[in-house]
Amino acid sequence: MQSIEDILARNNRVEMDKAWETSKTRRAIVATITYAVASFFMWRIGVADPLVNALVPTGGYVLSTLSLPVFKRWWMKKYGK
C-alpha cells in the first residue's frame, strides 16, 4: 500500500506536469524551436526569405495553442460527466 507521502509526491508531479503543458515558457520554447527548424529547412531547400516564411508554421503553432483551450472547454462541457 502506498504511503501518504508517496501519493502526495505523485500528485505534485502530476500537477507540475499539467502546469508545464500549459505554461507560456513551454509554448515559447516550442515556438522558438519550430521557427529555427523551419528557417533552417527553408534555407536548405532554397525558399526565398526563409526567416520571414518560417513565421507561417510558427504562427500556426502559436495560434493553435491559443485556440485549443477554447475547444477543450467546449469538449469537456459536451462530453464531461
N, C-alpha and C positions, 0 to 999 in steps of 0.2 A: 504494500500500500504506500502511496506517495505521501511524503510529509507535507505539511502546510507550506514550509519554506520552498520545497520543490514546485509546488503548484503556483505559489506567488511569483517565483522566478520565471516559470513558464509563461504565466500571464503577462509579466513585464516584457518578456521577449516578444510575445505576440503583439502587444500594444506598440512596442518600438518598431516592429516590422510594419504595422499599419501606418504609423506616423511617417516612416521613411517613404513608403509607397506614395503618399500624398504630399510629401514635402516639396517646397519650392526649390530647395537645394538639389534634390534628385532630378526634378524637371530641368533645371538649368544645366546640370551635368550631362544629362541625356541629349538635350538640345545642342550643347557645345560639341559633343562627340558626333552627333548627327551632321552638324554643319561641317566639321573638319573632314569627316569621311566623304560626305557628298562633294565638298570642294575638291578634295584630292582626286576622287573618281572622275569628276567632270573635267578637271585639268588634264588627267591622264588620257581621257578619250577625245580631248580637243574641243570641248564645248567652249563657245565664246563667253567671256566673263564668268568663269566658274565661281568666283566669290559671290557674285550677285545671284547667279542662278541657284546656288546652294541654299539660298534663303527660302526657296519654294518648299523642299521637303522638310526643312527645319520649321518653317511656319506651319506646315500641315501638322507636324507633331505637336507643336505648342497649342494650336487650336483644338486638336483632338483631346489634349489633356484638360483644356478648359471646359469643353463641352461634355465630356464623359460624366462628370458628377451629376449634371442635369439628367442625363439618361439613366444613370444609376438610381437616382431618387425616383424617377418615373417607374423604372422596372421594379424597384422594391415596393412601391405603393401598389402596383398592379399585381405582383406575384407573391408579395410577402404575406406572412400569416400573422 
